[in-house]
């Protein structure tokens, strides 16, 4: 049980870092990305600082879409998302 929790924590941290890196590669600032999603800047900042509870798959897909991620990059987030959600 402890190993599962630790794995989910690591996966969530990894997902946060990947999303932040994707935003930077897309050349978007926090404000611009937040505006495109209709989110507050703080919400997106919390995602990237790993200060969010449980990710919603639609939010992860929306972020990948506005970051113009390739299908492969977006698909790579799906297993990570599953690991974050836990058992």
N, C-alpha and C positions, 0 to 999 in steps of 0.2 A: 504494500500500500504506500509506504513512504517513497519507494522508487518511482511509482506512478506519479505521485505528486511532484517529485523533483523533476521528472521528465516533462511534465506539463509546464512547470515554471521555466525551464530552459527553453522549451518550444515557444512559449509566449514571448520571452525575451528575444529570441531569434526572429520571430515574426515582426516584432516592433522594429528591430534593426533593419530588417529587409525592407519594410515599408518606408522607413526614413531614407534609406539608400535609394530606393526607387524614385522618391520625390525629388531628391537632389539630382539624380540622373536626368529626370524630366525637366530640370531647370526651373522648378517651381518653389516659391517661398511658402512659408506656412500660411500667410494671409491669402495668397492666390489660390492655393489648393483648398483651403477652407471655404473660400468664396464659391469655388466651382462646385463644392459639395453641399453648400448651404449649411455648413457646420460653423460653430464658433472656433476661433483660433485655438482656444484652450482645449477643446475636445481633441483636435488633431494633435496638439502638442502632448497631451496625455497618452494618446496612442503610441507616439514615437518614444516617449520616455518610459513606456511600459508601466504606466499608472492607470490601467484600465482593468476592468474585472474580466469579463468573458467576451471575447470578440464575437461579433455577429458576422456570419459568412457574407451577407449582402454588403456590409461595410467594407470588408476586405476586397470584395470584387469591385466595389465602387472606387476604392482607392487605386486599385490596379488599372482600372479603366481610365481614370483621369491622368494617371502617370504614363499612359500609352504603353503599358507593359505588353510584351509579346504574349502569345497564347501559351508558350512554354513557361514563361516566367509566372504567369497567372496560375497555370496548372501546378507549378512547383509550390505555390502558397497553399494549395488545397490540403496536401498531406500535413503540412505544418499546422494549418488551422485545426485539423482533426486531432493532432497531438495536443494542442492547446486546450481544446474542449474537454479532453480527458475521458476517462472511462464512464 
